[in-house]
Amino acid sequence: MTLTRRFLLSGTPLFLAGCITHPAPPPVADRRPPADPGTLATYAALDTEPFPVPAVDPSEIDPRFLRREVAYATPEPPGTIVVDPASCFAYLVREGGRAIRYGVGVGKDEAFNFHGEAIIARKAEWPRWRPTPAMIRREPERYGPVAGGLPGGPGNPLGPRALYLYRDGQDTLYRLHGTTEPGTIGTMVSSGCVRLLNQDIIDLYRRVPTGSRAVVLPA
């Protein structure tokens, strides 16, 4: 939703269990084993989109934050998206105590974070992005030049998909969306929006219909 959600903010880091407060250093070649063929296929480049979606190198992402199905105990019904900022995970609840877990990047400062219940009232492919008035006030030099917004495309900070969170019929201005910075997954870098790897937001987008419930836990 916002470019601020894609760049580091100034200020004292806020440490939360499970997330990293800044991008990790480049991985050493022998630090992690090679990715298996299934993982490589999951994060391969996509050539069926209007714009290129580059492959993600799984060796550059902490394995915890790669998409997988996991056991997940929650009172939320199947079909609910649960975002846990403290651990940098988003869960799509499934039947039988299971969920699809996605690694996410979340807000660096709790003051900027949305939490609570919402509805996915809108979905968009290759969405247009525009900074909010609050973002422009905070950082006029950065956001003033793009106040009119950016069209969807490879350089758009929302990536290939966006899910828009509404509460009581009003846009909260928070989204679940893709990223131009895959290395920030698993970190606290945005100002409240939830970013996923592009292949993951495309996967979540196709699984979640408009009207689905979302719950963002407090950090």
Contacts in CASP RR format, 6 or more apart in sequence:
PFRMAT RR
TARGET T0000
AUTHOR 0000-0000-0000
METHOD contacts of the structure
MODEL  1
MTLTRRFLLSGTPLFLAGCITHPAPPPVADRRPPADPGTLATYAALDTEP
FPVPAVDPSEIDPRFLRREVAYATPEPPGTIVVDPASCFAYLVREGGRAI
RYGVGVGKDEAFNFHGEAIIARKAEWPRWRPTPAMIRREPERYGPVAGGL
PGGPGNPLGPRALYLYRDGQDTLYRLHGTTEPGTIGTMVSSGCVRLLNQD
IIDLYRRVPTGSRAVVLPA
1 129 0 8 1.000
1 132 0 8 1.000
1 158 0 8 1.000
1 162 0 8 1.000
1 164 0 8 1.000
1 173 0 8 1.000
1 174 0 8 1.000
1 175 0 8 1.000
1 177 0 8 1.000
1 193 0 8 1.000
2 129 0 8 1.000
2 131 0 8 1.000
2 132 0 8 1.000
2 135 0 8 1.000
2 157 0 8 1.000
2 173 0 8 1.000
2 190 0 8 1.000
2 191 0 8 1.000
2 193 0 8 1.000
3 129 0 8 1.000
3 131 0 8 1.000
3 135 0 8 1.000
3 142 0 8 1.000
3 143 0 8 1.000
3 146 0 8 1.000
3 157 0 8 1.000
4 112 0 8 1.000
4 131 0 8 1.000
4 135 0 8 1.000
4 138 0 8 1.000
4 139 0 8 1.000
4 143 0 8 1.000
4 190 0 8 1.000
4 191 0 8 1.000
5 107 0 8 1.000
5 157 0 8 1.000
5 189 0 8 1.000
5 190 0 8 1.000
5 191 0 8 1.000
5 192 0 8 1.000
5 193 0 8 1.000
5 195 0 8 1.000
6 157 0 8 1.000
6 179 0 8 1.000
6 180 0 8 1.000
6 181 0 8 1.000
6 184 0 8 1.000
6 189 0 8 1.000
6 190 0 8 1.000
6 195 0 8 1.000
7 142 0 8 1.000
7 189 0 8 1.000
8 22 0 8 1.000
8 108 0 8 1.000
8 189 0 8 1.000
9 108 0 8 1.000
9 109 0 8 1.000
9 112 0 8 1.000
9 189 0 8 1.000
9 191 0 8 1.000
11 109 0 8 1.000
13 21 0 8 1.000
13 22 0 8 1.000
13 108 0 8 1.000
13 188 0 8 1.000
14 21 0 8 1.000
14 108 0 8 1.000
14 109 0 8 1.000
14 110 0 8 1.000
14 188 0 8 1.000
15 21 0 8 1.000
16 85 0 8 1.000
16 86 0 8 1.000
16 188 0 8 1.000
16 219 0 8 1.000
17 86 0 8 1.000
17 87 0 8 1.000
18 86 0 8 1.000
18 87 0 8 1.000
18 88 0 8 1.000
18 186 0 8 1.000
19 85 0 8 1.000
19 86 0 8 1.000
19 87 0 8 1.000
19 88 0 8 1.000
19 105 0 8 1.000
19 106 0 8 1.000
19 186 0 8 1.000
19 187 0 8 1.000
19 188 0 8 1.000
20 88 0 8 1.000
20 186 0 8 1.000
20 187 0 8 1.000
20 188 0 8 1.000
21 108 0 8 1.000
21 187 0 8 1.000
21 188 0 8 1.000
22 187 0 8 1.000
22 189 0 8 1.000
23 181 0 8 1.000
23 183 0 8 1.000
23 184 0 8 1.000
23 187 0 8 1.000
23 189 0 8 1.000
24 62 0 8 1.000
24 183 0 8 1.000
24 187 0 8 1.000
26 60 0 8 1.000
27 59 0 8 1.000
27 60 0 8 1.000
32 59 0 8 1.000
32 63 0 8 1.000
34 59 0 8 1.000
35 58 0 8 1.000
35 59 0 8 1.000
39 58 0 8 1.000
39 66 0 8 1.000
40 58 0 8 1.000
42 66 0 8 1.000
42 67 0 8 1.000
42 199 0 8 1.000
43 55 0 8 1.000
43 56 0 8 1.000
43 57 0 8 1.000
43 58 0 8 1.000
43 66 0 8 1.000
43 197 0 8 1.000
43 199 0 8 1.000
44 55 0 8 1.000
44 199 0 8 1.000
45 52 0 8 1.000
45 53 0 8 1.000
45 54 0 8 1.000
45 55 0 8 1.000
46 52 0 8 1.000
46 53 0 8 1.000
46 198 0 8 1.000
46 199 0 8 1.000
46 202 0 8 1.000
49 126 0 8 1.000
49 160 0 8 1.000
50 125 0 8 1.000
50 126 0 8 1.000
50 153 0 8 1.000
51 126 0 8 1.000
51 152 0 8 1.000
51 153 0 8 1.000
51 154 0 8 1.000
51 160 0 8 1.000
52 154 0 8 1.000
53 160 0 8 1.000
53 198 0 8 1.000
53 199 0 8 1.000
53 202 0 8 1.000
54 198 0 8 1.000
56 182 0 8 1.000
56 197 0 8 1.000
56 198 0 8 1.000
56 199 0 8 1.000
58 66 0 8 1.000
60 182 0 8 1.000
60 183 0 8 1.000
61 182 0 8 1.000
61 183 0 8 1.000
61 185 0 8 1.000
61 197 0 8 1.000
62 186 0 8 1.000
64 103 0 8 1.000
65 88 0 8 1.000
65 89 0 8 1.000
65 102 0 8 1.000
65 103 0 8 1.000
65 104 0 8 1.000
65 185 0 8 1.000
65 186 0 8 1.000
66 103 0 8 1.000
67 100 0 8 1.000
67 101 0 8 1.000
67 102 0 8 1.000
67 103 0 8 1.000
67 197 0 8 1.000
67 199 0 8 1.000
67 200 0 8 1.000
67 203 0 8 1.000
68 100 0 8 1.000
68 101 0 8 1.000
69 94 0 8 1.000
69 98 0 8 1.000
69 99 0 8 1.000
69 100 0 8 1.000
69 101 0 8 1.000
70 91 0 8 1.000
70 98 0 8 1.000
70 99 0 8 1.000
70 100 0 8 1.000
70 101 0 8 1.000
71 97 0 8 1.000
71 98 0 8 1.000
71 99 0 8 1.000
72 91 0 8 1.000
72 93 0 8 1.000
72 97 0 8 1.000
72 98 0 8 1.000
72 99 0 8 1.000
72 101 0 8 1.000
73 97 0 8 1.000
74 80 0 8 1.000
74 82 0 8 1.000
74 91 0 8 1.000
74 93 0 8 1.000
74 97 0 8 1.000
74 99 0 8 1.000
76 82 0 8 1.000
76 93 0 8 1.000
76 213 0 8 1.000
76 215 0 8 1.000
77 93 0 8 1.000
77 213 0 8 1.000
78 93 0 8 1.000
78 94 0 8 1.000
78 95 0 8 1.000
79 92 0 8 1.000
79 93 0 8 1.000
79 94 0 8 1.000
79 208 0 8 1.000
79 212 0 8 1.000
79 213 0 8 1.000
80 92 0 8 1.000
80 93 0 8 1.000
80 212 0 8 1.000
80 213 0 8 1.000
80 214 0 8 1.000
80 215 0 8 1.000
81 90 0 8 1.000
81 91 0 8 1.000
81 92 0 8 1.000
81 93 0 8 1.000
81 120 0 8 1.000
81 163 0 8 1.000
81 176 0 8 1.000
81 204 0 8 1.000
81 208 0 8 1.000
81 212 0 8 1.000
81 213 0 8 1.000
81 214 0 8 1.000
81 215 0 8 1.000
82 90 0 8 1.000
82 91 0 8 1.000
82 93 0 8 1.000
82 99 0 8 1.000
82 214 0 8 1.000
82 215 0 8 1.000
82 217 0 8 1.000
83 89 0 8 1.000
83 90 0 8 1.000
83 91 0 8 1.000
83 104 0 8 1.000
83 106 0 8 1.000
83 176 0 8 1.000
83 194 0 8 1.000
83 214 0 8 1.000
83 215 0 8 1.000
83 216 0 8 1.000
83 217 0 8 1.000
84 90 0 8 1.000
84 91 0 8 1.000
84 217 0 8 1.000
85 106 0 8 1.000
85 107 0 8 1.000
85 113 0 8 1.000
85 115 0 8 1.000
85 188 0 8 1.000
85 194 0 8 1.000
85 216 0 8 1.000
85 217 0 8 1.000
85 218 0 8 1.000
85 219 0 8 1.000
86 217 0 8 1.000
86 219 0 8 1.000
88 103 0 8 1.000
88 104 0 8 1.000
88 105 0 8 1.000
88 106 0 8 1.000
88 185 0 8 1.000
88 186 0 8 1.000
88 187 0 8 1.000
88 188 0 8 1.000
89 101 0 8 1.000
89 102 0 8 1.000
89 103 0 8 1.000
89 104 0 8 1.000
90 101 0 8 1.000
90 102 0 8 1.000
90 103 0 8 1.000
90 104 0 8 1.000
90 176 0 8 1.000
90 194 0 8 1.000
90 196 0 8 1.000
90 204 0 8 1.000
91 99 0 8 1.000
91 100 0 8 1.000
91 101 0 8 1.000
91 102 0 8 1.000
92 99 0 8 1.000
92 100 0 8 1.000
92 102 0 8 1.000
92 204 0 8 1.000
92 207 0 8 1.000
92 208 0 8 1.000
93 99 0 8 1.000
94 100 0 8 1.000
100 203 0 8 1.000
100 204 0 8 1.000
100 207 0 8 1.000
102 196 0 8 1.000
102 197 0 8 1.000
102 200 0 8 1.000
102 203 0 8 1.000
102 204 0 8 1.000
103 185 0 8 1.000
103 186 0 8 1.000
103 196 0 8 1.000
103 197 0 8 1.000
103 200 0 8 1.000
104 176 0 8 1.000
104 185 0 8 1.000
104 186 0 8 1.000
104 194 0 8 1.000
104 195 0 8 1.000
104 196 0 8 1.000
105 179 0 8 1.000
105 184 0 8 1.000
105 185 0 8 1.000
105 186 0 8 1.000
105 187 0 8 1.000
105 188 0 8 1.000
105 189 0 8 1.000
105 190 0 8 1.000
105 194 0 8 1.000
105 195 0 8 1.000
105 196 0 8 1.000
106 113 0 8 1.000
106 186 0 8 1.000
106 188 0 8 1.000
106 189 0 8 1.000
106 190 0 8 1.000
106 192 0 8 1.000
106 194 0 8 1.000
106 195 0 8 1.000
106 219 0 8 1.000
107 113 0 8 1.000
107 188 0 8 1.000
107 189 0 8 1.000
107 190 0 8 1.000
107 191 0 8 1.000
107 192 0 8 1.000
107 193 0 8 1.000
107 219 0 8 1.000
108 188 0 8 1.000
108 189 0 8 1.000
108 190 0 8 1.000
108 191 0 8 1.000
109 191 0 8 1.000
110 219 0 8 1.000
112 190 0 8 1.000
112 191 0 8 1.000
112 192 0 8 1.000
113 192 0 8 1.000
113 216 0 8 1.000
113 219 0 8 1.000
114 165 0 8 1.000
114 172 0 8 1.000
114 174 0 8 1.000
114 192 0 8 1.000
114 216 0 8 1.000
115 216 0 8 1.000
115 217 0 8 1.000
115 218 0 8 1.000
115 219 0 8 1.000
116 215 0 8 1.000
116 216 0 8 1.000
116 217 0 8 1.000
116 218 0 8 1.000
117 167 0 8 1.000
117 213 0 8 1.000
117 214 0 8 1.000
117 215 0 8 1.000
118 165 0 8 1.000
118 166 0 8 1.000
118 167 0 8 1.000
118 172 0 8 1.000
118 174 0 8 1.000
118 213 0 8 1.000
118 214 0 8 1.000
118 215 0 8 1.000
118 216 0 8 1.000
119 165 0 8 1.000
119 166 0 8 1.000
119 167 0 8 1.000
119 169 0 8 1.000
119 211 0 8 1.000
119 212 0 8 1.000
119 213 0 8 1.000
119 214 0 8 1.000
120 163 0 8 1.000
120 164 0 8 1.000
120 165 0 8 1.000
120 166 0 8 1.000
120 208 0 8 1.000
120 209 0 8 1.000
120 210 0 8 1.000
120 211 0 8 1.000
120 212 0 8 1.000
120 213 0 8 1.000
120 214 0 8 1.000
121 164 0 8 1.000
121 165 0 8 1.000
121 166 0 8 1.000
121 169 0 8 1.000
121 171 0 8 1.000
121 210 0 8 1.000
121 211 0 8 1.000
122 163 0 8 1.000
122 164 0 8 1.000
122 166 0 8 1.000
122 171 0 8 1.000
122 210 0 8 1.000
123 161 0 8 1.000
123 162 0 8 1.000
123 163 0 8 1.000
123 164 0 8 1.000
123 205 0 8 1.000
123 208 0 8 1.000
123 210 0 8 1.000
124 161 0 8 1.000
124 162 0 8 1.000
124 164 0 8 1.000
125 160 0 8 1.000
125 161 0 8 1.000
125 205 0 8 1.000
126 152 0 8 1.000
126 153 0 8 1.000
126 156 0 8 1.000
126 159 0 8 1.000
126 160 0 8 1.000
126 161 0 8 1.000
127 152 0 8 1.000
127 156 0 8 1.000
127 158 0 8 1.000
127 159 0 8 1.000
127 161 0 8 1.000
127 162 0 8 1.000
127 177 0 8 1.000
128 149 0 8 1.000
128 150 0 8 1.000
128 151 0 8 1.000
128 152 0 8 1.000
128 156 0 8 1.000
129 149 0 8 1.000
129 150 0 8 1.000
129 152 0 8 1.000
129 156 0 8 1.000
129 157 0 8 1.000
129 158 0 8 1.000
130 146 0 8 1.000
130 147 0 8 1.000
130 148 0 8 1.000
130 149 0 8 1.000
130 150 0 8 1.000
131 143 0 8 1.000
131 144 0 8 1.000
131 146 0 8 1.000
131 147 0 8 1.000
131 149 0 8 1.000
132 173 0 8 1.000
135 143 0 8 1.000
135 191 0 8 1.000
136 143 0 8 1.000
136 144 0 8 1.000
136 147 0 8 1.000
150 156 0 8 1.000
150 157 0 8 1.000
152 158 0 8 1.000
152 159 0 8 1.000
153 159 0 8 1.000
154 180 0 8 1.000
155 180 0 8 1.000
156 180 0 8 1.000
157 177 0 8 1.000
157 179 0 8 1.000
157 180 0 8 1.000
158 175 0 8 1.000
158 177 0 8 1.000
158 178 0 8 1.000
159 177 0 8 1.000
159 178 0 8 1.000
159 179 0 8 1.000
159 180 0 8 1.000
159 198 0 8 1.000
159 201 0 8 1.000
160 178 0 8 1.000
160 198 0 8 1.000
160 201 0 8 1.000
160 202 0 8 1.000
161 177 0 8 1.000
161 178 0 8 1.000
161 198 0 8 1.000
161 201 0 8 1.000
161 202 0 8 1.000
161 204 0 8 1.000
161 205 0 8 1.000
162 175 0 8 1.000
162 176 0 8 1.000
162 177 0 8 1.000
162 178 0 8 1.000
162 201 0 8 1.000
163 175 0 8 1.000
163 176 0 8 1.000
163 177 0 8 1.000
163 201 0 8 1.000
163 204 0 8 1.000
163 205 0 8 1.000
163 208 0 8 1.000
163 214 0 8 1.000
164 171 0 8 1.000
164 175 0 8 1.000
165 171 0 8 1.000
165 172 0 8 1.000
165 174 0 8 1.000
165 175 0 8 1.000
165 176 0 8 1.000
165 214 0 8 1.000
165 216 0 8 1.000
166 172 0 8 1.000
174 192 0 8 1.000
174 193 0 8 1.000
174 194 0 8 1.000
174 216 0 8 1.000
175 193 0 8 1.000
175 194 0 8 1.000
176 193 0 8 1.000
176 194 0 8 1.000
176 195 0 8 1.000
176 196 0 8 1.000
176 201 0 8 1.000
176 204 0 8 1.000
176 214 0 8 1.000
177 193 0 8 1.000
177 194 0 8 1.000
177 195 0 8 1.000
177 196 0 8 1.000
177 201 0 8 1.000
178 195 0 8 1.000
178 196 0 8 1.000
178 197 0 8 1.000
178 198 0 8 1.000
178 200 0 8 1.000
178 201 0 8 1.000
179 185 0 8 1.000
179 195 0 8 1.000
179 196 0 8 1.000
179 197 0 8 1.000
179 198 0 8 1.000
181 189 0 8 1.000
181 195 0 8 1.000
182 197 0 8 1.000
182 198 0 8 1.000
184 195 0 8 1.000
185 195 0 8 1.000
185 196 0 8 1.000
185 197 0 8 1.000
194 216 0 8 1.000
196 204 0 8 1.000
END
